Amino acid sequence: MNEDRYHSLSAKVDDLIELCASLKRENQLLKATSENWHIERRELLTQNKEAKAKLESIVMRLKAMNEA
């Protein structure tokens, strides 16, 4: 009976090791994905800021032309 319990426990430990490895891989993938989203967000914020500045410049020129 001890032999059966040992094999059962050993199988459960192996399953836990596999689960831990799988969760570690998934966590690493999620961290990489999150970092990519943060980088993309920063780039989009920069592009948005540049577009806003260009639009403000165009509006100012149009106002100046209208006043002239």
Rosetta constraint file for C-alpha pairs under 8 A:
AtomPair CA 1 CA 5 HARMONIC 6.37 0.50
AtomPair CA 2 CA 6 HARMONIC 6.03 0.50
AtomPair CA 3 CA 7 HARMONIC 6.27 0.50
AtomPair CA 4 CA 8 HARMONIC 6.08 0.50
AtomPair CA 5 CA 9 HARMONIC 5.98 0.50
AtomPair CA 6 CA 10 HARMONIC 5.90 0.50
AtomPair CA 7 CA 11 HARMONIC 6.02 0.50
AtomPair CA 8 CA 12 HARMONIC 6.28 0.50
AtomPair CA 9 CA 13 HARMONIC 6.17 0.50
AtomPair CA 10 CA 14 HARMONIC 6.18 0.50
AtomPair CA 11 CA 15 HARMONIC 6.16 0.50
AtomPair CA 12 CA 16 HARMONIC 6.19 0.50
AtomPair CA 13 CA 17 HARMONIC 6.16 0.50
AtomPair CA 14 CA 18 HARMONIC 6.21 0.50
AtomPair CA 15 CA 19 HARMONIC 6.10 0.50
AtomPair CA 16 CA 20 HARMONIC 6.03 0.50
AtomPair CA 17 CA 21 HARMONIC 6.19 0.50
AtomPair CA 18 CA 22 HARMONIC 6.11 0.50
AtomPair CA 19 CA 23 HARMONIC 6.06 0.50
AtomPair CA 20 CA 24 HARMONIC 6.03 0.50
AtomPair CA 21 CA 25 HARMONIC 6.28 0.50
AtomPair CA 22 CA 26 HARMONIC 6.22 0.50
AtomPair CA 23 CA 27 HARMONIC 5.96 0.50
AtomPair CA 24 CA 28 HARMONIC 6.18 0.50
AtomPair CA 25 CA 29 HARMONIC 6.25 0.50
AtomPair CA 26 CA 30 HARMONIC 6.16 0.50
AtomPair CA 27 CA 31 HARMONIC 6.12 0.50
AtomPair CA 28 CA 32 HARMONIC 6.21 0.50
AtomPair CA 29 CA 33 HARMONIC 6.10 0.50
AtomPair CA 30 CA 34 HARMONIC 5.98 0.50
AtomPair CA 31 CA 35 HARMONIC 6.16 0.50
AtomPair CA 32 CA 36 HARMONIC 6.23 0.50
AtomPair CA 33 CA 37 HARMONIC 6.28 0.50
AtomPair CA 34 CA 38 HARMONIC 6.27 0.50
AtomPair CA 35 CA 39 HARMONIC 6.22 0.50
AtomPair CA 36 CA 40 HARMONIC 6.13 0.50
AtomPair CA 37 CA 41 HARMONIC 5.99 0.50
AtomPair CA 38 CA 42 HARMONIC 6.25 0.50
AtomPair CA 39 CA 43 HARMONIC 6.30 0.50
AtomPair CA 40 CA 44 HARMONIC 6.13 0.50
AtomPair CA 41 CA 45 HARMONIC 6.11 0.50
AtomPair CA 42 CA 46 HARMONIC 6.23 0.50
AtomPair CA 43 CA 47 HARMONIC 6.21 0.50
AtomPair CA 44 CA 48 HARMONIC 5.97 0.50
AtomPair CA 45 CA 49 HARMONIC 6.11 0.50
AtomPair CA 46 CA 50 HARMONIC 6.25 0.50
AtomPair CA 47 CA 51 HARMONIC 6.12 0.50
AtomPair CA 48 CA 52 HARMONIC 6.08 0.50
AtomPair CA 49 CA 53 HARMONIC 6.26 0.50
AtomPair CA 50 CA 54 HARMONIC 6.28 0.50
AtomPair CA 51 CA 55 HARMONIC 6.13 0.50
AtomPair CA 52 CA 56 HARMONIC 6.11 0.50
AtomPair CA 53 CA 57 HARMONIC 6.20 0.50
AtomPair CA 54 CA 58 HARMONIC 6.24 0.50
AtomPair CA 55 CA 59 HARMONIC 6.13 0.50
AtomPair CA 56 CA 60 HARMONIC 6.14 0.50
AtomPair CA 57 CA 61 HARMONIC 6.26 0.50
AtomPair CA 58 CA 62 HARMONIC 6.12 0.50
AtomPair CA 59 CA 63 HARMONIC 6.12 0.50
AtomPair CA 60 CA 64 HARMONIC 6.15 0.50
AtomPair CA 61 CA 65 HARMONIC 6.08 0.50
AtomPair CA 62 CA 66 HARMONIC 6.06 0.50
AtomPair CA 63 CA 67 HARMONIC 6.15 0.50
AtomPair CA 64 CA 68 HARMONIC 6.21 0.50
